[in-house]
Amino acid sequence: MKKLTKAIALAGVMTTGLTAAAFTQAEEVEVAASAAVSNMYLWRGQDLGNGAAAVSGDLSASMGGAYGGIWMSSGDTTNGQEYDLYVGYGGEIESFSYDVSVLSYSYPGDDAVNGEGNTFGLTELIVTGGFAGASASYYYPLSSNPSDYKYITLGYGIDAYSINVGIADADGKNSDYTHVDLGYAYSDNLSFTVSKIVLMDEEDSFDDDIKFAVTYSLPIEM
């Protein structure tokens, strides 16, 4: 009888502990939202809006190192309205940071490129590592649109300044190019980026003019 009583008491303590832990985890869930406007849709060294301004918004939730959300944008004059879904996990081990995420680009509208809409037009696995201000990311396609497209970034940041080198590689597509971005964060809300494609295949016709992007973002109270 004493053993049974102790077992019931222990079970009660464990249940209480689990319940408290569940509430603690629930309290740790953070929801954030933001909106931004930019004079161009600058993506991997290219102006996808052909000079048009872009308006975007983001809604995300995170708990511990895990996170997920949706990002929406206008400004892509070729593919139309866009929304991206993403999930990931990241953290730090001493001075080393890491992040693994999956990102899907979707264009639900009708246009000349996507026809009746393109859901999950491109899905990428993104692996990022960082150390002492330097970072490297590898983007691997999980979808078949296109299946041979890969993208790599190498970056370094100090205080409000940053430099990023992006390398696009599409086997057999004559779409290989390298761009360099210089960034300056004037404040938490206002940032500037100067971007230029510095290398590309001779058969490609990417716009290699210098691009200057100004972005203003604002958090939305939740």
N, CA, C and O of each residue as an XYZ file, in Angstrom:
888
protein
N       0.840     -1.199      0.000
C       0.000      0.000      0.000
C       0.872      1.245      0.000
O       0.567      2.216     -0.692
N       1.969      1.224      0.781
C       2.861      2.370      0.811
C       3.504      2.596     -0.558
O       3.658      3.729     -1.013
N       3.883      1.457     -1.216
C       4.482      1.570     -2.541
C       3.510      2.185     -3.533
O       3.889      3.017     -4.358
N       2.224      1.758     -3.443
C       1.213      2.298     -4.344
C       1.001      3.779     -4.088
O       0.870      4.562     -5.028
N       0.967      4.168     -2.817
C       0.783      5.573     -2.468
C       1.944      6.418     -2.985
O       1.744      7.511     -3.516
N       3.169      5.891     -2.822
C       4.341      6.617     -3.318
C       4.307      6.738     -4.837
O       4.675      7.767     -5.403
N       3.851      5.652     -5.491
C       3.792      5.672     -6.955
C       2.793      6.706     -7.441
O       3.059      7.428     -8.402
N       1.628      6.781     -6.771
C       0.614      7.774     -7.145
C       1.141      9.188     -6.913
O       0.939     10.078     -7.740
N       1.823      9.388     -5.773
C       2.387     10.710     -5.472
C       3.433     11.100     -6.501
O       3.473     12.244     -6.953
N       4.291     10.133     -6.874
C       5.314     10.413     -7.864
C       4.702     10.752     -9.209
O       5.154     11.664     -9.901
N       3.663     10.001     -9.570
C       2.981     10.269    -10.833
C       2.376     11.660    -10.834
O       2.413     12.363    -11.844
N       1.814     12.056     -9.685
C       1.242     13.395     -9.588
C       2.292     14.466     -9.742
O       2.056     15.468    -10.416
N       3.453     14.277     -9.131
C       4.543     15.239     -9.248
C       5.023     15.336    -10.689
O       5.276     16.428    -11.197
N       5.150     14.152    -11.360
C       5.611     14.142    -12.747
C       4.610     14.838    -13.653
O       4.999     15.598    -14.539
N       3.315     14.584    -13.437
C       2.277     15.213    -14.255
C       2.297     16.720    -14.075
O       2.196     17.479    -15.039
N       2.429     17.145    -12.809
C       2.497     18.580    -12.536
C       3.706     19.204    -13.215
O       3.620     20.294    -13.781
N       4.844     18.496    -13.151
C       6.051     19.010    -13.786
C       5.905     19.120    -15.283
O       6.329     20.111    -15.878
N       5.296     18.090    -15.917
C       5.093     18.115    -17.353
C       4.150     19.232    -17.754
O       4.368     19.912    -18.757
N       3.092     19.419    -16.961
C       2.138     20.482    -17.265
C       2.807     21.853    -17.171
O       2.610     22.719    -18.023
N       3.602     22.024    -16.112
C       4.319     23.294    -15.949
C       5.282     23.518    -17.096
O       5.414     24.634    -17.598
N       5.968     22.433    -17.521
C       6.910     22.556    -18.637
C       6.176     22.922    -19.912
O       6.663     23.729    -20.704
N       4.998     22.327    -20.115
C       4.220     22.624    -21.314
C       3.824     24.096    -21.342
O       3.921     24.753    -22.378
N       3.376     24.609    -20.194
C       3.010     26.024    -20.130
C       4.226     26.905    -20.351
O       4.132     27.950    -20.995
N       5.389     26.478    -19.809
C       6.609     27.261    -19.987
C       6.987     27.338    -21.448
O       7.368     28.397    -21.946
N       6.878     26.178    -22.154
C       7.195     26.168    -23.567
C       6.222     27.031    -24.349
O       6.608     27.733    -25.283
N       4.951     26.972    -23.956
C       3.947     27.771    -24.661
C       4.237     29.261    -24.500
O       4.039     30.047    -25.426
N       4.715     29.642    -23.299
C       5.036     31.045    -23.065
C       6.247     31.488    -23.868
O       6.414     32.680    -24.128
N       7.094     30.547    -24.265
C       8.302     30.879    -24.998
C       8.051     31.060    -26.494
O       8.947     31.490    -27.221
N       6.868     30.744    -26.954
C       6.562     30.929    -28.370
C       6.446     32.425    -28.669
O       5.666     33.130    -28.029
N       7.207     32.895    -29.620
C       7.206     34.309    -29.977
C       6.646     34.473    -31.387
O       7.055     33.776    -32.316
N       5.721     35.388    -31.531
C       5.123     35.701    -32.832
C       5.537     37.117    -33.213
O       5.413     38.045    -32.415
N       6.025     37.273    -34.432
C       6.498     38.579    -34.884
C       5.998     38.850    -36.295
O       5.767     37.927    -37.075
N       5.835     40.118    -36.607
C       5.400     40.517    -37.947
C       6.101     41.817    -38.316
O       6.466     42.612    -37.450
N       6.279     42.016    -39.608
C       6.912     43.241    -40.074
C       6.445     43.560    -41.481
O       5.922     42.696    -42.185
N       6.635     44.791    -41.878
C       6.325     45.234    -43.239
C       7.503     46.053    -43.734
O       8.202     46.690    -42.945
N       7.726     46.036    -45.054
C       8.863     46.756    -45.612
C       8.516     47.282    -46.993
O       7.660     46.736    -47.690
N       9.188     48.337    -47.367
C       9.050     48.899    -48.710
C      10.451     49.182    -49.239
O      11.319     49.645    -48.499
N      10.667     48.902    -50.521
C      11.967     49.102    -51.141
C      11.786     49.703    -52.521
O      10.744     49.519    -53.151
N      12.789     50.415    -52.989
C      12.679     51.020    -54.312
C      12.827     50.000    -55.441
O      12.561     50.318    -56.600
N      13.256     48.760    -55.105
C      13.351     47.707    -56.108
C      13.283     46.342    -55.433
O      13.508     46.223    -54.229
N      12.971     45.311    -56.221
C      12.980     43.937    -55.732
C      14.352     43.349    -56.089
O      14.527     42.756    -57.153
N      15.303     43.522    -55.195
C      16.663     43.045    -55.423
C      16.786     41.624    -54.890
O      16.618     41.386    -53.695
N      17.082     40.680    -55.786
C      17.170     39.262    -55.417
C      18.387     38.657    -56.099
O      18.423     38.518    -57.322
N      19.366     38.305    -55.311
C      20.559     37.633    -55.807
C      21.213     38.399    -56.961
O      21.568     37.828    -57.992
N      21.358     39.691    -56.756
C      22.026     40.530    -57.729
C      21.180     40.983    -58.896
O      21.682     41.677    -59.780
N      19.900     40.610    -58.928
C      19.019     40.972    -60.028
C      17.851     41.819    -59.532
O      17.353     41.629    -58.422
N      17.429     42.747    -60.368
C      16.244     43.559    -60.081
C      15.046     42.869    -60.732
O      14.809     43.029    -61.929
N      14.300     42.108    -59.948
C      13.181     41.341    -60.496
C      11.993     42.211    -60.871
O      11.087     41.759    -61.570
N      11.991     43.450    -60.414
C      10.877     44.335    -60.715
C      11.128     45.280    -61.861
O      10.274     46.106    -62.182
N      12.305     45.173    -62.497
C      12.639     46.062    -63.613
C      12.418     47.531    -63.259
O      11.854     48.288    -64.049
N      12.862     47.927    -62.072
C      12.759     49.312    -61.643
C      11.545     49.642    -60.804
O      11.447     50.752    -60.280
N      10.603     48.699    -60.661
C       9.398     48.952    -59.872
C       9.689     48.772    -58.377
O      10.529     47.959    -57.991
N       8.987     49.535    -57.554
C       9.131     49.407    -56.106
C       8.485     48.109    -55.636
O       7.649     47.534    -56.333
N       8.879     47.651    -54.449
C       8.340     46.410    -53.890
C       7.861     46.649    -52.463
O       8.507     47.345    -51.680
N       6.716     46.058    -52.147
C       6.165     46.092    -50.794
C       6.091     44.664    -50.290
O       5.598     43.787    -50.999
N       6.570     44.411    -49.084
C       6.599     43.048    -48.558
C       6.136     43.018    -47.109
O       6.092     44.041    -46.427
N       5.793     41.814    -46.660
C       5.376     41.622    -45.283
C       5.774     40.239    -44.814
O       5.911     39.315    -45.616
N       5.960     40.098    -43.508
C       6.426     38.833    -42.948
C       5.669     38.539    -41.658
O       5.427     39.435    -40.849
N       5.299     37.272    -41.478
C       4.673     36.811    -40.238
C       5.381     35.527    -39.831
O       5.430     34.575    -40.611
N       5.932     35.486    -38.616
C       6.715     34.332    -38.197
C       6.412     33.962    -36.751
O       5.914     34.776    -35.972
N       6.722     32.719    -36.412
C       6.606     32.220    -35.045
C       7.869     31.434    -34.731
O       8.396     30.731    -35.592
N       8.355     31.550    -33.502
C       9.580     30.860    -33.117
C       9.474     30.357    -31.681
O       8.789     30.944    -30.843
N      10.165     29.266    -31.425
C      10.240     28.718    -30.069
C      11.592     28.037    -29.921
O      11.874     27.044    -30.592
N      12.423     28.574    -29.045
C      13.769     28.057    -28.949
C      14.506     28.353    -30.239
O      14.537     29.498    -30.688
N      15.094     27.344    -30.832
C      15.787     27.521    -32.100
C      14.930     27.260    -33.314
O      15.369     27.498    -34.439
N      13.709     26.774    -33.114
C      12.836     26.445    -34.238
C      12.004     27.656    -34.639
O      11.611     28.458    -33.792
N      11.739     27.781    -35.933
C      10.944     28.903    -36.419
C      10.254     28.538    -37.724
O      10.613     27.559    -38.378
N       9.269     29.329    -38.092
C       8.559     29.141    -39.349
C       7.736     30.377    -39.632
O       7.446     31.168    -38.734
N       7.358     30.537    -40.908
C       6.566     31.711    -41.229
C       6.247     31.831    -42.697
O       6.483     30.918    -43.487
N       5.704     32.981    -43.041
C       5.344     33.286    -44.421
C       5.826     34.698    -44.748
O       5.722     35.612    -43.930
N       6.353     34.853    -45.959
C       6.817     36.153    -46.441
C       6.126     36.441    -47.754
O       6.098     35.583    -48.636
N       5.563     37.636    -47.905
C       4.802     37.988    -49.112
C       5.384     39.251    -49.721
O       5.869     40.131    -49.011
N       5.330     39.333    -51.068
C       5.910     40.499    -51.715
C       5.253     40.779    -53.052
O       4.766     39.877    -53.734
N       5.253     42.049    -53.406
C       4.910     42.481    -54.751
C       6.214     42.830    -55.442
O       7.285     42.635    -54.867
N       6.149     43.341    -56.659
C       7.341     43.877    -57.291
C       7.995     42.996    -58.312
O       8.811     43.487    -59.092
N       7.678     41.690    -58.355
C       8.248     40.808    -59.366
C       7.402     40.923    -60.627
O       6.318     40.344    -60.703
N       7.887     41.665    -61.612
C       7.082     41.945    -62.802
C       6.993     40.742    -63.740
O       6.137     40.725    -64.624
N       7.849     39.744    -63.572
C       7.797     38.551    -64.429
C       6.870     37.484    -63.863
O       6.000     36.972    -64.568
N       7.057     37.149    -62.588
C       6.287     36.073    -61.972
C       5.029     36.552    -61.248
O       4.161     35.738    -60.934
N       4.912     37.842    -60.979
C       3.731     38.365    -60.310
C       3.838     38.308    -58.796
O       4.935     38.237    -58.243
N       2.683     38.339    -58.127
C       2.641     38.318    -56.669
C       3.283     37.039    -56.143
O       3.202     35.981    -56.767
N       3.918     37.160    -54.988
C       4.697     36.035    -54.458
C       4.429     35.850    -52.974
O       4.250     36.819    -52.236
N       4.402     34.584    -52.545
C       4.463     34.302    -51.119
C       5.409     33.123    -50.910
O       5.413     32.166    -51.684
N       6.209     33.213    -49.850
C       7.194     32.187    -49.531
C       6.884     31.605    -48.164
O       6.585     32.341    -47.223
N       6.954     30.286    -48.053
C       6.788     29.594    -46.780
C       8.140     29.049    -46.346
O       8.907     28.548    -47.168
N       8.430     29.148    -45.057
C       9.724     28.668    -44.589
C       9.620     28.083    -43.182
O       8.799     28.517    -42.374
N      10.465     27.093    -42.904
C      10.631     26.510    -41.573
C      12.121     26.262    -41.389
O      12.845     26.032    -42.358
N      12.573     26.310    -40.146
C      13.991     26.089    -39.933
C      14.342     25.946    -38.473
O      13.498     26.055    -37.583
N      15.615     25.698    -38.259
C      16.137     25.588    -36.898
C      17.559     26.135    -36.892
O      18.354     25.820    -37.778
N      17.877     26.948    -35.899
C      19.212     27.520    -35.809
C      19.636     27.708    -34.365
O      18.816     27.655    -33.448
N      20.925     27.926    -34.181
C      21.435     28.124    -32.838
C      22.905     28.501    -32.858
O      23.475     28.784    -33.912
N      23.509     28.502    -31.683
C      24.911     28.868    -31.549
C      25.616     27.882    -30.624
O      25.054     27.419    -29.632
N      26.858     27.576    -30.974
C      27.736     26.784    -30.122
C      29.009     27.599    -29.941
O      29.860     27.662    -30.828
N      29.118     28.222    -28.769
C      30.210     29.167    -28.500
C      30.202     30.258    -29.574
O      29.226     31.003    -29.663
N      31.249     30.382    -30.388
C      31.308     31.452    -31.394
C      30.777     31.022    -32.750
O      30.761     31.815    -33.691
N      30.342     29.769    -32.858
C      29.865     29.241    -34.136
C      28.342     29.251    -34.171
O      27.693     28.795    -33.229
N      27.770     29.772    -35.254
C      26.317     29.770    -35.430
C      25.952     28.864    -36.601
O      26.739     28.685    -37.531
N      24.764     28.304    -36.543
C      24.299     27.406    -37.596
C      22.809     27.590    -37.820
O      22.083     28.027    -36.928
N      22.364     27.251    -39.020
C      20.947     27.347    -39.353
C      20.651     26.414    -40.527
O      21.389     26.379    -41.511
N      19.570     25.670    -40.406
C      19.105     24.795    -41.486
C      17.630     25.104    -41.715
O      16.838     25.071    -40.773
N      17.257     25.402    -42.949
C      15.873     25.767    -43.231
C      15.443     25.253    -44.600
O      16.271     24.888    -45.435
N      14.136     25.232    -44.809
C      13.533     24.897    -46.097
C      12.644     26.062    -46.499
O      11.816     26.519    -45.711
N      12.814     26.540    -47.720
C      12.088     27.709    -48.217
C      11.425     27.373    -49.535
O      12.071     26.846    -50.441
N      10.126     27.675    -49.653
C       9.383     27.444    -50.893
C       8.852     28.755    -51.443
O       8.203     29.520    -50.729
N       9.133     29.014    -52.721
C       8.640     30.201    -53.412
C       7.367     29.827    -54.162
O       7.331     28.812    -54.857
N       6.330     30.636    -54.026
C       5.064     30.349    -54.696
C       4.528     31.592    -55.388
O       4.625     32.702    -54.865
N       3.955     31.388    -56.581
C       3.367     32.470    -57.374
C       1.964     32.035    -57.785
O       1.798     31.414    -58.835
N       0.953     32.350    -56.977
C      -0.385     31.819    -57.214
C      -1.138     32.480    -58.358
O      -2.135     31.931    -58.827
N      -0.695     33.638    -58.820
C      -1.439     34.352    -59.857
C      -1.214     33.791    -61.249
O      -0.338     32.951    -61.456
N      -2.013     34.262    -62.205
C      -1.875     33.876    -63.607
C      -0.960     34.872    -64.312
O      -1.132     36.084    -64.184
N       0.006     34.354    -65.052
C       0.868     35.218    -65.836
C       1.480     34.417    -66.973
O       1.264     33.210    -67.087
N       2.236     35.095    -67.803
C       2.784     34.449    -68.996
C       3.776     33.351    -68.659
O       3.940     32.408    -69.433
N       4.440     33.459    -67.518
C       5.447     32.464    -67.156
C       4.819     31.257    -66.480
O       5.128     30.115    -66.821
N       3.932     31.512    -65.515
C       3.395     30.427    -64.689
C       2.047     29.891    -65.154
O       1.555     28.909    -64.598
N       1.445     30.508    -66.151
C       0.143     30.027    -66.606
C      -0.922     30.258    -65.561
O      -1.238     31.401    -65.229
N      -1.478     29.174    -65.039
C      -2.571     29.267    -64.071
C      -2.074     29.325    -62.630
O      -2.818     29.029    -61.695
N      -0.847     29.698    -62.463
C      -0.317     29.796    -61.102
C       0.696     28.703    -60.836
O       0.581     27.590    -61.349
N       1.674     29.030    -60.039
C       2.774     28.118    -59.768
C       2.945     28.015    -58.257
O       3.567     28.883    -57.645
N       2.397     26.961    -57.651
C       2.528     26.760    -56.223
C       3.781     25.944    -55.942
O       4.005     24.903    -56.561
N       4.597     26.420    -55.006
C       5.867     25.793    -54.693
C       6.720     25.666    -55.962
O       7.220     24.590    -56.292
N       6.871     26.797    -56.660
C       7.632     26.795    -57.901
C       9.085     26.427    -57.693
O       9.695     25.811    -58.566
N       9.648     26.791    -56.562
C      11.021     26.425    -56.243
C      11.116     26.221    -54.743
O      10.719     27.090    -53.966
N      11.640     25.075    -54.335
C      11.847     24.785    -52.916
C      13.321     24.506    -52.690
O      13.929     23.708    -53.402
N      13.892     25.170    -51.693
C      15.322     25.044    -51.438
C      15.600     24.617    -50.000
O      14.912     25.026    -49.065
N      16.616     23.791    -49.851
C      17.196     23.491    -48.550
C      18.378     24.429    -48.363
O      19.269     24.479    -49.211
N      18.395     25.177    -47.257
C      19.424     26.189    -47.030
C      20.196     25.826    -45.764
O      19.615     25.687    -44.687
N      21.506     25.676    -45.906
C      22.379     25.355    -44.774
C      23.358     26.512    -44.599
O      24.059     26.887    -45.538
N      23.401     27.073    -43.394
C      24.231     28.250    -43.130
C      25.101     28.026    -41.903
O      24.654     27.476    -40.896
N      26.344     28.461    -42.005
C      27.250     28.439    -40.860
C      27.918     29.790    -40.721
O      28.184     30.458    -41.719
N      28.192     30.198    -39.492
C      28.817     31.492    -39.266
C      29.835     31.437    -38.150
O      29.706     30.657    -37.207
N      30.866     32.290    -38.271
C      31.890     32.351    -37.230
C      32.562     33.718    -37.269
O      33.082     34.133    -38.305
N      32.550     34.409    -36.143
C      33.268     35.680    -35.980
C      32.969     36.678    -37.094
O      33.884     37.286    -37.648
N      31.708     36.842    -37.416
C      31.307     37.820    -38.426
C      31.250     37.287    -39.838
O      30.630     37.909    -40.700
N      31.883     36.142    -40.106
C      31.866     35.544    -41.438
C      30.758     34.490    -41.521
O      30.415     33.858    -40.522
N      30.210     34.313    -42.708
C      29.149     33.330    -42.885
C      29.213     32.734    -44.285
O      29.748     33.338    -45.214
N      28.654     31.533    -44.413
C      28.560     30.856    -45.702
C      27.229     30.109    -45.747
O      26.830     29.477    -44.769
N      26.549     30.186    -46.888
C      25.264     29.508    -47.055
C      25.262     28.726    -48.354
O      25.830     29.154    -49.358
N      24.612     27.569    -48.317
C      24.470     26.737    -49.507
C      22.983     26.466    -49.723
O      22.297     25.971    -48.828
N      22.492     26.796    -50.922
C      21.080     26.625    -51.276
C      20.975     25.454    -52.247
O      21.508     25.499    -53.356
N      20.282     24.409    -51.812
C      20.159     23.209    -52.645
C      18.699     23.016    -53.041
O      17.833     23.011    -52.166
N      18.393     22.856    -54.345
C      16.996     22.730    -54.772
C      16.391     21.373    -54.411
O      16.979     20.329    -54.694
N      15.223     21.397    -53.788
C      14.490     20.170    -53.486
C      13.394     19.904    -54.505
O      12.863     18.796    -54.579
N      13.054     20.925    -55.294
C      12.039     20.772    -56.338
C      12.724     20.620    -57.685
O      13.950     20.679    -57.774
N      11.943     20.426    -58.721
C      12.505     20.193    -60.052
C      12.380     21.421    -60.942
O      12.346     21.301    -62.167
N      12.312     22.596    -60.338
C      12.110     23.808    -61.141
C      13.054     24.926    -60.706
O      12.626     25.779    -59.928
N      14.294     24.979    -61.149
C      14.987     23.922    -61.898
C      15.734     23.006    -60.944
O      16.076     23.415    -59.835
N      15.993     21.772    -61.362
C      16.614     20.798    -60.474
C      18.124     20.970    -60.385
O      18.748     20.469    -59.449
N      18.720     21.671    -61.346
C      20.179     21.782    -61.370
C      20.672     23.161    -60.929
O      21.838     23.497    -61.135
N      19.800     23.946    -60.333
C      20.189     25.292    -59.909
C      20.695     25.264    -58.480
O      20.023     24.742    -57.591
N      21.878     25.823    -58.252
C      22.441     25.920    -56.908
C      22.938     27.341    -56.687
O      23.311     28.048    -57.623
N      22.932     27.733    -55.421
C      23.335     29.099    -55.089
C      24.154     29.060    -53.806
O      23.803     28.364    -52.853
N      25.250     29.815    -53.792
C      26.159     29.861    -52.646
C      26.416     31.324    -52.281
O      26.580     32.169    -53.162
N      26.449     31.617    -50.989
C      26.798     32.965    -50.551
C      27.938     32.901    -49.548
O      28.018     31.989    -48.724
N      28.806     33.879    -49.635
C      29.887     34.074    -48.680
C      29.798     35.513    -48.189
O      29.776     36.441    -48.997
N      29.748     35.706    -46.884
C      29.541     37.051    -46.374
C      30.384     37.369    -45.157
O      30.908     36.489    -44.473
N      30.490     38.664    -44.917
C      31.182     39.126    -43.712
C      30.550     40.443    -43.279
O      30.280     41.318    -44.101
N      30.320     40.568    -41.986
C      29.719     41.778    -41.460
C      30.443     42.278    -40.228
O      30.905     41.489    -39.404
N      30.540     43.583    -40.107
C      31.124     44.207    -38.926
C      30.358     45.492    -38.639
O      30.251     46.373    -39.492
N      29.835     45.581    -37.434
C      28.985     46.706    -37.044
C      27.823     46.835    -38.047
O      27.073     45.880    -38.245
N      27.675     47.993    -38.669
C      26.541     48.211    -39.581
C      26.876     47.879    -41.033
O      26.027     48.025    -41.913
N      28.109     47.433    -41.290
C      28.554     47.212    -42.661
C      28.617     45.717    -42.977
O      28.886     44.895    -42.101
N      28.364     45.381    -44.241
C      28.420     43.981    -44.645
C      28.811     43.875    -46.112
O      28.570     44.785    -46.905
N      29.420     42.745    -46.453
C      29.717     42.418    -47.842
C      29.258     40.989    -48.082
O      29.466     40.109    -47.247
N      28.634     40.770    -49.226
C      28.099     39.452    -49.552
C      28.425     39.125    -51.006
O      28.190     39.933    -51.905
N      28.968     37.933    -51.220
C      29.257     37.443    -52.566
C      28.310     36.283    -52.848
O      28.290     35.300    -52.108
N      27.527     36.397    -53.918
C      26.593     35.351    -54.289
C      27.012     34.689    -55.592
O      27.338     35.369    -56.564
N      27.003     33.354    -55.609
C      27.426     32.589    -56.784
C      26.272     31.700    -57.222
O      25.884     30.781    -56.501
N      25.723     31.969    -58.403
C      24.625     31.174    -58.961
C      25.197     30.182    -59.956
O      26.015     30.543    -60.803
N      24.766     28.926    -59.854
C      25.292     27.863    -60.707
C      24.124     27.037    -61.233
O      23.432     26.366    -60.467
N      23.910     27.090    -62.545
C      22.862     26.293    -63.182
C      23.513     25.468    -64.288
O      23.790     25.985    -65.370
N      23.755     24.196    -64.018
C      24.483     23.342    -64.950
C      23.800     23.285    -66.308
O      22.617     22.963    -66.416
N      24.572     23.607    -67.344
C      24.074     23.475    -68.704
C      23.076     24.519    -69.129
O      22.522     24.424    -70.224
N      22.825     25.523    -68.294
C      21.801     26.531    -68.606
C      22.409     27.855    -69.049
O      21.677     28.784    -69.389
N      23.740     27.955    -69.050
C      24.397     29.222    -69.366
C      23.871     30.346    -68.475
O      23.661     31.473    -68.923
N      23.667     30.012    -67.214
C      23.112     30.991    -66.273
C      23.987     31.123    -65.038
O      23.488     31.395    -63.946
N      25.275     30.933    -65.203
C      26.189     31.084    -64.087
C      26.613     32.551    -63.966
O      27.007     33.175    -64.951
N      26.528     33.085    -62.761
C      26.999     34.449    -62.555
C      27.370     34.646    -61.092
O      26.962     33.881    -60.218
N      28.142     35.678    -60.853
C      28.565     36.036    -59.502
C      28.260     37.508    -59.267
O      28.552     38.349    -60.118
N      27.680     37.819    -58.128
C      27.391     39.221    -57.793
C      27.975     39.564    -56.437
O      28.200     38.687    -55.603
N      28.218     40.840    -56.227
C      28.743     41.347    -54.962
C      27.790     42.407    -54.430
O      27.413     43.331    -55.151
N      27.401     42.270    -53.160
C      26.524     43.240    -52.506
C      27.266     43.894    -51.342
O      27.895     43.211    -50.534
N      27.187     45.205    -51.265
C      27.705     45.953    -50.131
C      26.519     46.551    -49.385
O      25.683     47.226    -49.984
N      26.445     46.305    -48.087
C      25.296     46.761    -47.313
C      25.673     47.666    -46.161
O      26.756     47.565    -45.583
N      24.743     48.558    -45.846
C      24.914     49.440    -44.702
C      23.561     49.603    -44.005
O      22.589     50.043    -44.618
N      23.509     49.246    -42.725
C      22.296     49.392    -41.929
C      22.369     50.710    -41.171
O      23.037     50.808    -40.142
N      21.683     51.713    -41.684
C      21.705     53.031    -41.059
C      21.036     52.990    -39.684
O      21.456     53.678    -38.753
N      19.986     52.167    -39.576
C      19.282     51.991    -38.313
C      18.616     50.625    -38.352
O      18.803     49.864    -39.302
N      17.836     50.313    -37.320
C      17.119     49.048    -37.304
C      16.080     48.983    -38.419
O      15.671     47.896    -38.825
N      15.654     50.141    -38.913
C      14.587     50.185    -39.913
C      15.065     50.492    -41.326
O      14.438     50.067    -42.296
N      16.166     51.226    -41.452
C      16.594     51.716    -42.764
C      17.931     51.109    -43.161
O      18.900     51.159    -42.403
N      17.972     50.524    -44.380
C      19.212     49.908    -44.860
C      19.437     50.242    -46.328
O      18.499     50.538    -47.068
N      20.705     50.187    -46.731
C      21.104     50.486    -48.111
C      21.939     49.325    -48.651
O      22.741     48.735    -47.928
N      21.742     49.008    -49.920
C      22.508     47.940    -50.562
C      22.954     48.381    -51.944
O      22.152     48.865    -52.742
N      24.233     48.210    -52.220
C      24.785     48.425    -53.558
C      25.166     47.064    -54.111
O      25.934     46.333    -53.485
N      24.635     46.711    -55.287
C      24.836     45.374    -55.837
C      25.292     45.456    -57.289
O      24.865     46.329    -58.044
N      26.181     44.511    -57.666
C      26.632     44.452    -59.057
C      27.006     43.024    -59.438
O      27.681     42.328    -58.679
N      26.569     42.596    -60.603
C      27.011     41.319    -61.156
C      28.404     41.529    -61.742
O      28.600     42.373    -62.617
N      29.362     40.756    -61.252
C      30.759     40.974    -61.651
C      31.263     39.910    -62.624
O      32.213     40.158    -63.366
N      30.645     38.739    -62.633
C      31.025     37.672    -63.552
C      29.773     36.987    -64.069
O      28.820     36.790    -63.316
N      29.762     36.617    -65.357
C      28.655     35.846    -65.901
C      29.090     35.192    -67.208
O      30.101     35.576    -67.797
N      28.317     34.196    -67.658
C      28.616     33.526    -68.915
C      28.520     34.504    -70.073
O      27.709     35.431    -70.047
N      29.333     34.300    -71.070
C      29.342     35.204    -72.221
C      28.003     35.214    -72.944
O      27.630     36.228    -73.534
N      27.276     34.104    -72.909
C      26.007     34.017    -73.632
C      24.845     34.609    -72.854
O      23.752     34.764    -73.400
N      25.062     34.940    -71.596
C      23.981     35.486    -70.773
C      23.822     36.984    -71.005
O      24.738     37.671    -71.457
N      22.630     37.462    -70.679
C      22.340     38.884    -70.869
C      21.804     39.510    -69.592
O      20.902     40.345    -69.647
N      22.343     39.121    -68.444
C      21.923     39.713    -67.186
C      22.302     41.197    -67.152
O      23.316     41.608    -67.715
N      21.480     41.974    -66.493
C      21.761     43.396    -66.321
C      22.880     43.549    -65.301
O      22.677     43.315    -64.110
N      24.066     43.942    -65.770
C      25.198     44.068    -64.861
C      25.464     45.504    -64.439
O      26.556     45.823    -63.968
N      24.468     46.374    -64.604
C      24.599     47.736    -64.093
C      24.593     47.719    -62.561
O      24.043     46.805    -61.947
N      25.199     48.722    -61.959
C      25.176     48.834    -60.509
C      23.755     49.137    -60.040
O      23.083     50.011    -60.588
N      23.309     48.412    -59.028
C      21.960     48.597    -58.489
C      22.060     49.136    -57.067
O      22.898     48.701    -56.278
N      21.198     50.080    -56.762
C      21.198     50.725    -55.449
C      19.815     50.571    -54.840
O      18.848     51.163    -55.319
N      19.725     49.777    -53.788
C      18.434     49.488    -53.145
C      18.360     50.153    -51.775
O      19.300     50.097    -50.982
N      17.219     50.782    -51.521
C      16.928     51.393    -50.223
C      15.698     50.702    -49.652
O      14.653     50.646    -50.299
N      15.824     50.184    -48.451
C      14.734     49.427    -47.833
C      14.411     50.002    -46.462
O      15.292     50.232    -45.633
N      13.119     50.227    -46.253
C      12.643     50.687    -44.944
C      11.686     49.639    -44.390
O      10.678     49.323    -45.022
N      11.989     49.109    -43.238
C      11.153     48.075    -42.603
C      10.637     48.562    -41.266
O      11.240     49.414    -40.613
N       9.521     48.007    -40.881
C       8.879     48.436    -39.644
C       8.210     47.244    -38.981
O       7.391     46.575    -39.610
N       8.541     46.962    -37.721
C       7.864     45.865    -37.034
C       6.406     46.199    -36.771
O       6.051     47.362    -36.578
N       5.567     45.176    -36.764
C       4.137     45.333    -36.497
C       3.843     44.741    -35.117
O       4.160     43.583    -34.846
N       3.243     45.540    -34.265
C       2.925     45.079    -32.925
C       1.906     43.955    -32.974
O       0.879     44.069    -33.642
N       2.192     42.860    -32.260
C       1.296     41.712    -32.243
C       0.590     41.613    -30.873
O      -0.213     40.705    -30.656
